[in-house]
Amino acid sequence: MTFNPDAAGWNPDTQAVRGGLDRTNFQETAEPVFLNSGFVYESAAAAERAFTGEDEPFVYSRYGNPSVATFQERLRLLEGTEACFATASGMSAVFTALGALLGAGDRVVAARSLFGSCFVILNEILPRWGVETVFVDGPDLDQWRAALSEPTTAVFFESPSNPMQEIVDIAAVSELAHAAGATVVVDNVFATPLLQRCGELGADVIVYSGTKHIDGQ
């Protein structure tokens, strides 16, 4: 797909409506929804290049399709980040981010005020992999400072948190985390990039559930 290179300079209102839009030959006024699972190739050789990764066309919709690519580019523009990757759900986004960063012997520091399923991942699932999870009170920078005095791979928090609306100082915690060599993962689901751009505050990875404010709920 080909995206408008000038879109990064658009007003956020325009990005939210037109960002990532790559019209087909039919010149539709709004982005179409692609419901197909597979794609057709001009030749067996073209299919081989696609499936081996030599070329980058769409292969299966479970990996990506034009609708998903449009969503990814639109959210990337709004967030001001270099890339965006969509998963099947908000919880799969959280798990994918943490699972990609953490392995046996690693340590993660997290705010205690979390969405229930996020707490389960950090308190129950990751420890099964041999990951140590340390919880702190999100607004308390002294607790973050103490927890990050030991080698740490990642930190995770929500701000505002779900459902308690606890606020974490993203910039301050990011500075402490980076000094400790940790990657900062922030769930920005309530504020959205229209009200809070976590990357500009120091976050390395920002995660969302698309079924909250992003889709208008």
C-alpha positions, 0 to 999 in steps of 0.5 A: 500500500502507498500512504501519503508522505505528508500525512504526518503534518496534518491536523489530528482531526484530518489524520483521524479521518484520512490517515492511512487511506489508500483508495482503490481503483474505484475511488471510494470516499471511505476506506473499504472493509476487506473481509477476505482471508487470502489473496491472489498473485500474478504467478507462482513465482510471485506467490513464492516471493510473497510467502518467503518474505522476499516481497511484502504483499498481503498473504493472509488476513490473519497477518494483515490486510488493507483494512488492518494496514489502514488502521495501523497507519492511522494510529501511527500518525496520531501517536507520532511513532515510527510503526504500529502493529495491530493484534486481535484484541487489547489484551493480545497487544499487552501480552505480545508487547511484554512477551516480546521483551521478557523471558526467563530470568528477566524482571519487570516492574509494574504499577499496581493499579491495572486492568484486571486481565493485565494484572493476571498477565503480570502476576500469574502468567509471566512468573510461570515463564520465570519472569520476576514481577515487582509491583509499585504504587504508580504515583509514588516515584520513590517506589519506582526509584527503589524498584529500578535500582536493580537490573530491570528489563521492562516497566508496565503501567496504565495512565490513567489506569483502568478502572481506578483512573490513577495517574502515573508521571510518564516522563519521570518514570520513563527517565528512571526506567531508561537509566536502569536499562528498561523498556517502557510499555504504557497502556494509553487506552483512556487518554488516546493519542489525541490527549496524551502522546506517550512516546513524546513523554518517553514511552517506548511501546504504547498499547491500546484496546481498540474497543474503548475510546479509539472506536468511539465508546 
